[in-house]
Amino acid sequence: MAVIKEKAECCTLLVDELYGQLPARVYATLFQRGKLSVRLISQFSKLNARQVKNGLCVLQQHNLLFYSVDANSGEAEYSVNHEYAYNLVRTGKILEMVDNSYGPAGRDVMQNLLLLGQTRISDLVAAYQAKINEVNSDDAWLNDKKPELVIKSKAQLNSVLCRLIEAELIDVIHSKTFQSAHEIEKQVHREVMDLYFSNGIKGTKAKVEFEQRVAEGLRKVREESKTLKRKLAQNGGASKRRKLAVGNETNGAPEEEEDLDPALDPRQVIRINYEKCIVELRSRRLVQYVNETLGETTGYVYGQLLKQLTKNISRCRSDPLMDTLTPEEKVTPSVTTNEILDKVKTSIDLTLGIGKIPSKSISKSAAERLTPFAPKDKIPFMNQDDSDDDEEDGDYSDSDEEMDTKKEDGDASVARMSRPEQLRQHLLLLAEGHPGFVRHCGEDEWTVDFKPLMENLRATELDSIIEQTSGRQGLRLIRILRTKGKLGEQALQSLSLMRKVDLQQKMLEMRLVGFAHTQEVPRDNKADPKKSIFLWYCDTEQAYSSLIAKCYATMVHCLQVLEVRRQKDKDVLSLAKRTNVKGKEKDMMRDESYARFAKFLKDERLLMAEMMRIDDTLALLQDF
């Protein structure tokens, strides 16, 4: 798969930042030259074979490479796994998300897996056991401060791993893990041809059957990484095991929760599943949107709804080859009001965030309207017939003057609502409005149409960036072009009501940043530019691509500035790394040196924060 230059440079700098210069040189060579053997990597990178193998080992350990064995030469050929390389920048967000959902123990396990890369379960258990033994030894008591353990036993570690595996945040390494999607597809094609179509594919019906068998084969390969989750499901989920523990306790046989989880196979090799992590990050981003627009209480309710819906969603974007289902097989997951209510804490006051209006002033037919089917895919930013979405006038019974006199009655009506009805009001609030955070798909059933929702949020993000870059006038011109299509300068001037000089200056400015484009229409066969007509238009997909490339370029600039600052202040940083100075920099360092050290830390935090902000935009534009 082709990778743009800015992303390749960003991934190489991230590898250099985390794993050192040697793996980064190998990675840069693979980005430039494509799939290579060890001999060719050594030739192009000017490194000897031993250095190349050491660099490849580090990259392979952290799942940053694909490899395949050439059938003719028998040599292993390596290629980059750029998606995993870029996800290194999201390490902090993933750890924060796991900490909020699974506590400090889950965060500690995920952090070690991120540091170690792919790890055998027995090796992970041995590492934790060694740390536990070290803390519990006699020498540890001689220290003034005894270190506190997050994972205190093997049973607790096993329980945390079971939770993360059931949530698909951790998956299993299998034989095809290190093959690229293209190599797996070619292999499945060959297997299907040998088994079912040895005489070739003849006719349309055979072609459709071939595509279905290939999709089935690819799904089987993808499901191989979920073997541990299926074994845990056979023993019942975590919630079921907890209910059994409560039953045993009431019968006089108390049992620790960690002891209920089945022991995992120590020979299994596990790693972080970034696809599922991105699903959780998407849910977190949506909750942030709701918090900003509708309030924190409604955002909390939305977060509980998303947790229920995304349990069986393994990735944000479906694969066009594997996820080809018939309309009968496409069942949109949904949750009921009672299922959401079971997950809402009793300490949450659901009366907050609900509008206090008399019930007679609400159009029940509009608020309670069901939408059983997902909206049809629409071209972003294009005006379409919205006659199906037009709502009837409703059954309002109060005039505007009467509404002001009945607000006090509304306060009492909200307080008298039952808790399920209060929760339902939050869900109805989410179902209203332009973004469409929730769809009311049945009687007390709710779902989320992620694809149109993310399209709307991407459009909002693009408009926001255009307004910040080119001002309100630039955004207005872009919206005119989206609505009317391609326009000449004279027609655009008459619609925008702007002076010709201002219009030309603003359109040229937006063309330079990639938001507006021109098309030359010659008047005759000679195609003389002086006699041609130039039409302005807006290509949304091209604007997205240009914006993504600029985001990667900005991240590259941040990493380069950080490296320059390190070189500039390396004498101070080397002093701060000394064991007798670390943790006591203010007391041990001179004032001038400490001021430089503090300024470097401040600038580093600012650069990292800028990279995280840019990653939020990139995730919305291409991952969510």
CORGIGI-V888407 format. One record per residue. N is the residue number from 0. PHI is phi in degrees with one decimal (none if undefined). PSI is psi in radians with two decimals (999 if undefined). OMEGA is omega in radians with two decimals (999 if undefined). Layout:
# CORGIGI-V888407
N;PHI;PSI;OMEGA
N;PHI;PSI;OMEGA
This chain:
# CORGIGI-V888407
0;none;2.31;-3.11
1;-70.4;2.46;3.13
2;-123.2;2.35;3.14
3;-67.7;2.72;-3.05
4;-59.8;-0.73;-3.09
5;-64.1;-0.69;3.13
6;-68.4;-0.70;3.12
7;-60.7;-0.75;3.14
8;-67.9;-0.66;3.12
9;-64.9;-0.78;3.14
10;-63.2;-0.70;3.13
11;-63.7;-0.73;3.13
12;-67.9;-0.59;3.08
13;-66.1;-0.72;3.08
14;-63.9;-0.72;3.10
15;-63.2;-0.69;-3.12
16;-65.3;-0.66;-3.01
17;-98.4;-0.60;-2.99
18;-119.7;-0.07;3.04
19;105.8;3.07;-3.01
20;-74.1;-0.65;-3.07
21;-62.8;-0.94;3.07
22;-59.9;-0.57;-3.12
23;-67.6;-0.66;3.11
24;-65.6;-0.73;3.09
25;-62.9;-0.74;-3.11
26;-66.1;-0.70;3.12
27;-63.7;-0.65;3.11
28;-65.0;-0.72;3.12
29;-67.3;-0.62;3.07
30;-64.8;-0.69;-3.08
31;-75.8;-0.69;-2.99
32;-104.5;-0.23;-3.10
33;85.5;-2.67;-3.08
34;-68.6;2.20;-3.07
35;-139.6;2.70;2.99
36;-88.5;3.04;3.14
37;-61.6;-0.70;-3.12
38;-62.3;-0.77;-3.12
39;-72.8;-0.62;3.07
40;-60.8;-0.76;3.11
41;-61.8;-0.66;-3.12
42;-68.5;-0.78;-3.05
43;-80.4;-0.52;-3.08
44;-93.3;-0.10;-3.12
45;62.5;0.52;3.07
46;-110.7;2.65;3.08
47;-78.3;2.94;-3.03
48;-61.3;-0.65;-3.13
49;-65.2;-0.77;3.12
50;-63.0;-0.71;3.13
51;-62.7;-0.75;-3.12
52;-66.3;-0.67;3.09
53;-63.1;-0.75;3.10
54;-64.6;-0.71;3.12
55;-65.5;-0.62;3.12
56;-62.0;-0.77;3.12
57;-63.5;-0.79;-3.13
58;-65.4;-0.71;-3.14
59;-67.9;-0.65;-3.14
60;-61.1;-0.58;-3.10
61;-102.5;0.35;3.01
62;60.1;0.61;-3.13
63;-97.7;0.07;-3.09
64;-132.3;2.66;2.83
65;-109.4;2.66;3.05
66;-146.8;2.71;3.07
67;-148.8;2.67;-3.12
68;-98.1;2.15;3.13
69;-67.7;2.28;-3.07
70;-68.3;-0.52;-3.08
71;-83.4;-0.92;-3.06
72;-88.7;-0.36;-3.09
73;77.4;0.12;3.13
74;-88.8;2.55;3.05
75;-81.4;2.31;3.12
76;-114.3;2.37;-3.01
77;-112.8;2.57;3.05
78;-142.7;2.85;-3.01
79;-82.8;2.55;2.96
80;-105.9;1.44;-2.97
81;-69.0;-0.45;3.13
82;-66.2;-0.77;3.11
83;-67.0;-0.62;-3.14
84;-64.5;-0.76;-3.13
85;-69.7;-0.57;-3.12
86;-65.0;-0.18;3.06
87;-60.3;-0.51;-3.12
88;-71.5;-0.29;-3.11
89;-95.5;0.23;-3.09
90;-57.9;-0.80;-3.12
91;-63.4;-0.73;3.13
92;-65.1;-0.69;3.13
93;-64.8;-0.76;-3.14
94;-65.4;-0.67;3.10
95;-65.9;-0.71;3.11
96;-63.2;-0.75;3.13
97;-67.0;-0.66;3.11
98;-62.2;-0.72;-3.14
99;-68.9;-0.56;-3.05
100;-93.8;-0.62;-3.00
101;-124.4;0.07;3.04
102;84.5;3.12;-3.12
103;-61.7;-0.56;3.14
104;-65.1;-0.78;3.09
105;-63.6;-0.67;3.11
106;-63.7;-0.72;-3.11
107;-64.0;-0.74;3.13
108;-65.4;-0.78;3.13
109;-65.0;-0.65;3.13
110;-64.3;-0.72;3.11
111;-67.0;-0.64;3.10
112;-68.0;-0.62;3.08
113;-67.2;-0.59;3.13
114;-77.8;-0.66;-3.05
115;-87.5;-0.38;-3.03
116;80.4;-2.60;3.12
117;-67.3;2.32;-2.99
118;-139.7;2.42;3.01
119;-74.8;2.45;-3.08
120;-59.6;-0.69;3.14
121;-62.4;-0.67;3.11
122;-67.4;-0.68;3.11
123;-65.8;-0.74;3.10
124;-63.4;-0.74;3.14
125;-63.2;-0.69;3.13
126;-64.7;-0.76;3.12
127;-67.9;-0.67;3.14
128;-65.0;-0.66;3.10
129;-64.0;-0.68;3.12
130;-67.4;-0.69;3.12
131;-64.8;-0.77;3.13
132;-63.5;-0.65;3.14
133;-65.3;-0.71;-3.14
134;-70.4;-0.63;-3.09
135;-85.7;-0.03;-3.13
136;-73.3;2.92;-3.12
137;-67.3;-0.56;-3.12
138;-65.6;-0.52;-3.11
139;-65.6;-0.50;-3.11
140;-75.2;-0.25;3.13
141;-73.8;-0.42;3.14
142;-74.7;2.65;3.13
143;-66.1;-0.71;-3.11
144;-113.9;1.97;3.09
145;-80.4;2.21;-3.12
146;-64.5;2.47;3.13
147;-92.2;2.40;-3.13
148;-97.9;2.38;3.03
149;-82.3;-0.78;3.04
150;-99.6;2.03;-3.01
151;-105.5;-0.11;-3.13
152;-159.3;2.88;3.08
153;-65.5;-0.64;-3.14
154;-63.5;-0.68;3.11
155;-67.0;-0.72;3.09
156;-61.4;-0.75;3.12
157;-63.0;-0.69;3.13
158;-66.0;-0.75;3.14
159;-64.3;-0.74;3.11
160;-62.1;-0.68;3.11
161;-62.7;-0.72;3.13
162;-63.1;-0.79;-3.10
163;-69.3;-0.60;3.10
164;-70.4;-0.71;3.11
165;-64.3;-0.56;3.09
166;-82.0;-0.02;3.13
167;66.6;0.25;3.05
168;-74.1;-0.32;3.05
169;-125.3;2.33;3.05
170;-128.7;-3.14;-2.96
171;-105.4;2.49;3.02
172;-77.9;2.33;3.08
173;-132.0;-3.05;-2.98
174;-63.9;-0.49;-3.07
175;-104.8;0.22;-3.11
176;-61.5;-0.67;-3.03
177;-95.8;0.28;3.01
178;-99.2;2.46;3.12
179;-70.3;2.83;-3.13
180;-60.1;-0.62;3.13
181;-66.3;-0.73;3.13
182;-66.6;-0.72;3.12
183;-64.6;-0.71;3.13
184;-63.0;-0.74;3.11
185;-63.6;-0.71;3.14
186;-65.9;-0.75;3.11
187;-65.4;-0.65;3.08
188;-58.4;-0.82;-3.13
189;-63.8;-0.74;-3.14
190;-63.1;-0.75;3.13
191;-65.5;-0.72;3.11
192;-63.0;-0.73;-3.12
193;-69.1;-0.62;-3.06
194;-84.0;-0.73;-2.95
195;-116.8;-0.39;-3.04
196;-130.9;0.93;-3.12
197;-65.5;-0.43;3.13
198;-95.5;0.13;3.14
199;97.7;2.92;3.14
200;-97.4;2.07;-3.09
201;-125.9;2.10;3.07
202;93.4;2.84;-3.11
203;-68.3;-0.69;-3.12
204;-62.6;-0.73;3.12
205;-66.3;-0.62;3.12
206;-65.7;-0.73;3.11
207;-64.7;-0.73;3.11
208;-63.5;-0.68;3.12
209;-62.1;-0.78;-3.14
210;-64.4;-0.65;3.12
211;-67.4;-0.72;3.14
212;-68.6;-0.63;3.09
213;-65.1;-0.77;3.12
214;-62.1;-0.69;3.11
215;-64.6;-0.74;3.11
216;-63.7;-0.71;3.11
217;-66.3;-0.65;3.10
218;-65.3;-0.64;3.10
219;-63.5;-0.71;3.11
220;-63.9;-0.72;-3.12
221;-66.8;-0.59;-3.10
222;-77.9;-0.16;3.13
223;-63.9;-0.45;3.14
224;-78.3;-0.08;-3.11
225;-106.1;0.41;-3.10
226;-64.7;-0.73;3.14
227;-66.2;-0.66;3.12
228;-64.6;-0.69;3.12
229;-66.2;-0.66;3.10
230;-64.7;-0.69;3.09
231;-67.2;-0.62;3.13
232;-65.6;-0.54;3.10
233;-66.0;-0.49;3.10
234;-90.1;0.09;-3.08
235;91.1;2.59;-3.13
236;-70.7;3.07;-3.12
237;-63.1;-0.69;-3.14
238;-65.2;-0.65;3.13
239;-67.2;-0.70;3.14
240;-66.1;-0.63;3.10
241;-66.5;-0.68;3.10
242;-63.8;-0.67;3.08
243;-64.5;-0.63;3.12
244;-65.6;-0.69;3.11
245;-64.6;-0.69;3.10
246;-63.7;-0.71;3.11
247;-66.4;-0.62;-3.14
248;-67.7;-0.67;3.12
249;-68.6;-0.43;3.10
250;-86.9;0.10;3.10
251;91.6;0.23;-3.14
252;-124.7;1.32;-3.13
253;-64.1;2.53;-3.09
254;-141.7;2.36;3.12
255;-65.6;2.51;-3.10
256;-66.3;-0.63;-3.13
257;-64.7;-0.53;-3.09
258;-74.8;-0.20;-3.11
259;-81.1;-0.39;-3.08
260;-77.8;2.40;3.13
261;-67.7;2.59;3.13
262;-70.2;2.33;-3.13
263;-80.9;2.66;3.12
264;-66.4;2.06;-3.08
265;-67.7;-0.27;-3.11
266;-83.5;-0.21;-3.10
267;-70.5;2.47;3.08
268;-104.3;2.24;-3.04
269;-120.3;2.84;3.10
270;-154.7;2.99;3.10
271;-74.9;2.37;3.07
272;-97.6;1.69;-3.06
273;-68.1;-0.50;-3.13
274;-62.0;-0.78;3.12
275;-70.6;-0.61;3.09
276;-60.7;-0.66;3.13
277;-68.3;-0.59;3.05
278;-61.0;-0.78;3.13
279;-66.9;-0.64;3.09
280;-66.9;-0.60;3.07
281;-63.8;-0.76;3.11
282;-61.1;-0.72;3.12
283;-62.9;-0.68;3.13
284;-67.6;-0.68;3.12
285;-65.2;-0.68;3.10
286;-63.3;-0.66;3.09
287;-62.7;-0.72;3.09
288;-59.4;-0.79;-3.11
289;-67.1;-0.68;3.09
290;-58.1;-0.69;-3.10
291;-75.4;-0.53;-3.04
292;-99.8;-0.64;-3.02
293;-118.8;-0.14;3.12
294;110.8;2.81;-3.04
295;-72.0;-0.62;-3.13
296;-65.6;-0.80;3.08
297;-64.1;-0.63;3.08
298;-64.0;-0.66;3.09
299;-65.0;-0.75;3.10
300;-61.3;-0.72;3.13
301;-64.8;-0.65;3.10
302;-63.3;-0.70;3.10
303;-67.2;-0.65;3.08
304;-63.7;-0.75;-3.14
305;-65.6;-0.62;3.09
306;-60.9;-0.71;3.13
307;-69.8;-0.68;-3.07
308;-74.1;-0.61;-3.01
309;-91.8;0.15;3.12
310;-57.9;-0.72;-3.08
311;-107.5;0.29;3.07
312;-100.5;1.98;-3.01
313;-92.5;-0.31;-3.10
314;-153.1;2.73;-3.08
315;-74.3;-0.73;-3.06
316;-117.2;2.29;-3.11
317;-73.8;2.63;3.12
318;-84.8;2.24;-3.10
319;-65.2;-0.40;3.13
320;-87.2;-0.75;-3.03
321;-86.8;-0.67;-3.01
322;-95.5;0.87;3.08
323;-97.5;1.72;-3.11
324;-114.3;2.64;3.06
325;-74.1;2.81;3.13
326;-57.2;-0.55;3.12
327;-70.0;-0.54;-3.11
328;-82.6;-0.31;-3.12
329;-80.3;1.63;3.12
330;-107.3;2.02;-3.13
331;-74.9;2.17;3.12
332;-66.3;2.52;-3.14
333;-142.9;2.82;3.10
334;-130.8;2.70;3.14
335;-96.3;2.91;3.13
336;-63.0;-0.69;-3.13
337;-67.3;-0.62;3.10
338;-64.6;-0.66;3.09
339;-70.5;-0.69;-3.12
340;-63.3;-0.59;3.12
341;-63.7;-0.48;-3.11
342;-93.2;-0.23;-3.13
343;-79.5;2.27;-3.14
344;-65.3;2.52;-3.13
345;-69.7;-0.33;3.14
346;-77.2;-0.19;-3.14
347;-79.1;2.20;3.11
348;-87.3;1.81;-3.08
349;-77.3;-0.12;3.09
350;-74.9;-0.30;3.13
351;-74.7;2.45;3.08
352;85.6;0.05;3.12
353;-102.8;2.29;3.14
354;-64.1;2.32;-3.09
355;-96.2;1.47;-3.12
356;-127.4;2.48;3.11
357;-57.6;2.53;-3.09
358;-62.1;-0.50;3.14
359;-70.3;-0.30;-3.12
360;-91.6;0.10;-3.10
361;-109.4;2.35;3.06
362;-81.7;1.75;-3.10
363;-66.2;-0.60;-3.13
364;-65.4;-0.57;3.11
365;-80.6;-0.74;-3.10
366;-69.5;-0.63;-3.07
367;-94.2;0.18;-3.08
368;-63.8;2.32;-3.14
369;-92.2;2.52;3.05
370;-126.6;1.50;-3.01
371;-67.9;-0.43;-3.07
372;-116.8;2.60;3.13
373;-67.2;2.61;3.11
374;-65.3;2.62;3.13
375;-69.2;2.63;3.12
376;-63.7;2.27;3.13
377;-118.5;2.64;3.07
378;-73.5;2.18;-3.09
379;-57.9;2.46;3.02
380;71.2;0.05;-3.12
381;-97.9;2.41;3.08
382;-71.3;2.23;3.13
383;-132.5;2.95;-3.10
384;-71.4;2.02;-3.13
385;-105.1;0.49;-3.09
386;-65.2;-0.51;3.14
387;-70.3;-0.40;-3.08
388;-93.0;-0.05;-3.12
389;-68.5;2.31;-3.13
390;-97.9;2.62;3.08
391;-74.4;2.91;-3.08
392;-61.2;-0.45;3.09
393;89.1;-3.00;-3.05
394;-116.0;0.85;3.08
395;-68.7;2.44;-3.13
396;-120.9;-0.11;-3.07
397;-113.0;2.55;3.03
398;-85.4;2.97;-3.14
399;-60.7;-0.63;-3.13
400;-68.6;-0.64;-3.11
401;-72.4;-0.46;-3.11
402;-64.6;-0.65;-3.13
403;-64.2;-0.53;-3.10
404;-83.8;-0.15;-3.06
405;-113.7;0.21;-3.13
406;-67.8;-0.55;3.12
407;-65.2;-0.64;3.08
408;-64.3;-0.56;3.13
409;-65.0;-0.66;3.11
410;-59.1;-0.75;-3.13
411;-70.0;-0.61;-3.11
412;-66.8;-0.67;3.11
413;-65.5;-0.72;-3.14
414;-66.1;-0.54;-3.13
415;-80.0;-0.21;-3.14
416;-63.5;2.54;3.00
417;-72.6;2.82;-3.10
418;-61.2;-0.75;3.06
419;-60.7;-0.62;3.14
420;-70.8;-0.63;3.07
421;-63.8;-0.74;3.09
422;-62.3;-0.67;-3.14
423;-65.1;-0.59;3.10
424;-64.4;-0.68;3.08
425;-64.2;-0.71;-3.13
426;-68.2;-0.66;3.08
427;-66.0;-0.61;3.09
428;-64.8;-0.68;3.10
429;-68.2;-0.54;-3.11
430;-75.1;-0.33;-3.14
431;-86.6;2.94;3.03
432;92.5;2.99;-3.06
433;-69.6;-0.81;-3.07
434;-62.8;-0.57;-3.12
435;70.2;1.06;-3.12
436;-64.1;-0.54;-3.09
437;-138.7;2.57;3.02
438;-116.3;2.22;3.09
439;-81.1;1.63;-2.95
440;-93.2;-0.18;3.14
441;-167.5;-3.13;3.12
442;-65.3;1.92;-3.09
443;58.9;0.52;3.06
444;-122.5;2.46;-3.03
445;-137.4;2.55;3.09
446;-147.2;3.01;3.13
447;-127.8;2.20;3.05
448;-92.4;1.63;-2.98
449;-66.0;-0.66;-3.06
450;-63.2;-0.98;3.11
451;-66.1;-0.54;3.11
452;-63.5;-0.81;-3.13
453;-69.7;-0.55;3.05
454;-62.0;-0.74;3.11
455;-64.0;-0.72;-3.13
456;-70.0;-0.61;3.07
457;-64.3;-0.72;3.11
458;-63.3;-0.71;3.11
459;-64.1;-0.72;3.13
460;-64.6;-0.74;3.13
461;-63.2;-0.76;3.11
462;-61.7;-0.70;3.13
463;-63.6;-0.71;3.14
464;-68.6;-0.69;3.11
465;-62.9;-0.71;3.14
466;-66.2;-0.69;3.12
467;-68.4;-0.57;-3.07
468;-84.5;-0.79;-3.00
469;-116.0;0.04;3.09
470;82.6;3.12;-3.12
471;-65.7;-0.61;3.13
472;-64.7;-0.74;3.12
473;-62.9;-0.74;3.11
474;-63.8;-0.68;3.12
475;-64.1;-0.73;3.11
476;-64.1;-0.71;3.12
477;-63.5;-0.72;3.13
478;-66.9;-0.59;3.07
479;-64.1;-0.75;3.13
480;-66.1;-0.63;3.10
481;-65.5;-0.66;-3.08
482;-76.7;-0.77;-3.02
483;-94.9;-0.27;-3.08
484;87.0;-2.64;-3.10
485;-73.1;2.33;-3.09
486;-136.7;2.55;2.99
487;-77.2;2.95;-3.07
488;-65.1;-0.66;-3.11
489;-68.6;-0.74;3.12
490;-66.8;-0.67;3.13
491;-66.8;-0.61;3.12
492;-66.9;-0.71;-3.13
493;-69.1;-0.56;3.13
494;-78.3;-0.61;-3.08
495;-86.5;-0.27;-3.13
496;56.8;0.78;3.12
497;-118.3;2.74;3.06
498;-68.5;2.65;-3.07
499;-61.2;-0.72;-3.12
500;-66.1;-0.76;3.13
501;-65.9;-0.69;3.13
502;-63.7;-0.83;-3.14
503;-61.5;-0.73;-3.13
504;-65.0;-0.75;-3.11
505;-69.5;-0.70;-3.14
506;-69.0;-0.65;3.08
507;-64.5;-0.69;3.11
508;-62.5;-0.76;-3.13
509;-73.8;-0.48;3.08
510;-68.7;-0.64;-3.14
511;-66.8;-0.55;3.14
512;-92.6;-0.02;3.02
513;91.8;0.23;3.14
514;-91.5;-0.46;3.12
515;-126.9;2.67;-3.08
516;-139.3;2.81;3.14
517;-121.5;2.63;3.05
518;-128.7;2.27;3.14
519;-90.9;2.22;3.11
520;-116.9;1.82;-3.11
521;-70.3;2.56;3.13
522;-85.6;-0.38;3.14
523;-142.1;-3.09;-3.09
524;-71.4;-0.30;-3.11
525;-76.0;-0.36;3.12
526;54.7;0.85;3.10
527;-76.7;2.13;-3.10
528;-58.5;-0.51;-3.12
529;-69.4;-0.44;-3.11
530;-105.6;0.08;-3.11
531;-84.6;2.76;3.05
532;-101.4;2.31;3.13
533;-110.3;2.14;-3.12
534;-105.8;2.38;3.04
535;-91.1;2.48;3.07
536;-152.7;2.91;-3.13
537;-122.7;2.08;3.09
538;-103.6;1.87;-3.04
539;-64.8;-0.78;-3.12
540;-63.5;-0.68;3.10
541;-67.3;-0.62;3.08
542;-65.3;-0.71;3.08
543;-60.2;-0.82;-3.11
544;-61.9;-0.75;3.12
545;-63.9;-0.70;3.14
546;-67.3;-0.69;3.12
547;-63.0;-0.77;3.13
548;-61.8;-0.68;3.14
549;-69.2;-0.59;3.09
550;-64.5;-0.78;3.10
551;-62.4;-0.73;3.13
552;-62.5;-0.65;3.11
553;-67.4;-0.69;3.10
554;-64.8;-0.70;3.08
555;-60.1;-0.76;3.13
556;-61.6;-0.72;3.12
557;-61.5;-0.77;3.14
558;-66.2;-0.66;3.12
559;-67.7;-0.72;3.10
560;-62.7;-0.69;3.13
561;-63.3;-0.70;3.12
562;-67.5;-0.68;3.09
563;-63.2;-0.72;3.11
564;-64.8;-0.64;3.10
565;-64.3;-0.75;3.12
566;-65.7;-0.62;-3.12
567;-68.7;-0.68;-3.08
568;-109.4;0.51;-3.07
569;-66.1;-0.52;3.12
570;-66.4;-0.70;3.11
571;-70.0;-0.71;-3.12
572;-67.2;-0.68;3.10
573;-64.8;-0.62;3.07
574;-66.4;-0.69;-3.12
575;-70.4;-0.34;-3.14
576;-82.3;-0.20;3.14
577;-63.4;2.49;-3.05
578;-64.0;-0.56;-3.13
579;-81.6;-0.12;-3.14
580;-107.6;-0.56;-3.04
581;-58.7;2.24;-3.11
582;88.3;-0.27;3.14
583;-128.8;0.67;-3.03
584;-61.5;-0.69;-3.07
585;-67.5;-0.57;-3.12
586;-83.7;-0.59;-3.00
587;-92.3;-0.43;-3.07
588;-96.2;2.68;3.05
589;-68.1;2.79;-3.06
590;-59.9;-0.75;-3.13
591;-64.5;-0.78;3.14
592;-66.2;-0.71;3.14
593;-67.2;-0.61;3.10
594;-64.2;-0.74;3.08
595;-64.2;-0.72;3.13
596;-63.8;-0.76;3.13
597;-65.9;-0.68;3.11
598;-65.5;-0.67;3.10
599;-63.6;-0.77;3.13
600;-62.2;-0.68;3.12
601;-64.9;-0.80;3.13
602;-65.0;-0.64;3.11
603;-63.9;-0.74;3.10
604;-63.2;-0.71;3.13
605;-64.6;-0.74;3.13
606;-65.9;-0.72;3.11
607;-65.7;-0.69;3.10
608;-64.3;-0.68;3.09
609;-63.7;-0.70;3.10
610;-64.9;-0.68;3.11
611;-65.8;-0.67;3.11
612;-65.7;-0.72;3.11
613;-66.7;-0.65;3.12
614;-63.8;-0.59;3.06
615;-59.6;-0.74;3.11
616;-67.1;-0.76;3.14
617;-63.5;-0.73;3.14
618;-61.6;-0.72;3.13
619;-67.3;-0.67;-3.05
620;-77.5;-0.56;-3.00
621;-131.2;-0.28;-3.07
622;-107.5;-0.74;-3.08
623;-74.3;999;999
